[in-house]
Amino acid sequence: MQLREQIDEAVGYIRKHTKMRPEIGIILGTGLGGLVKEIRKEMVLDYDEIPHFPISTVESHHGKLIFGTLGGKKIVAMQGRFHYYEGYTMRQVTFPVRVMSKRAGLGVKTLLISNAAGGMNPQFRRGDLMIITDHINLQGDNPLIGPNDEELGPRFPDMSEPYSRKLASVAEQVASDQSIPLQHGVFVAVQGPNLETRAEYRFLRGIGGDAVGMSTVPEVIVAVHMGMKVLGISIITDECFPETLEPVTLEEVIAAAAEAEPKLTRIIKEVVKRI
Ligand code: HPA
């Protein structure tokens, strides 16, 4: 089935359940579900009831699409996202972004996306928040491979500003008003699911990465393809310095994300109000 038909079926199903036209889409990463409590919910759909939506497999993620208001704005939030390492195709990983978008579906023009990431910049510490200024795609795949539907976006989308400088400056203003320190940096996306070796961290730092993670970049590529503005924020959950690297567990990553999450929630809530 053509991508466009799948999107239309998913959008059709969602529209049967809600008339809401959200303008802002939010994707929450590992351990970052707390924002969900702040949403005044109008309607919640399980991923598995929406046609063509993949179903999330990672235990630390819930698969729900939440429609409601946050800071007085109409939003749609994904609670739980899909990772390439789970075995989904890039098309599946990014399908929800297509569905959310104004161009193909529900009305979203702005995407706010968060993740848990390893910090490679020696200035970074566990628990820091990093505004993603740019990315490097090392996932070895791309959601735009295959026939291009010109109605969804161009064949060769420009990537000179995948993360909106304007949105980043709104986030900076919010953080400064709330005395929340922010880091800035380049996010490198790898396939995972293993964490990196010391040699890999050295390499990823050497090519210009400040943080590394296993998500976000496919969704951002598709968002840019469809003309959406993106704000990306990483929570630094572990310190990935080759010389002093220590073992890290998923539990520690989730705990670090959960600890830092109230800061992120406050920022996102206020950014939503101001855009
Ligand atoms: N690599 C290293 N540390 C991490 C990652 C990663 O992909 N994600 C969260 N912490």
Residues whose N, C-alpha, C, O or C-beta is under 5 A from the ligand:
A	BS01	HPA	A116 A117 G118 L195 E196 V212 G213 M214 T237 D238
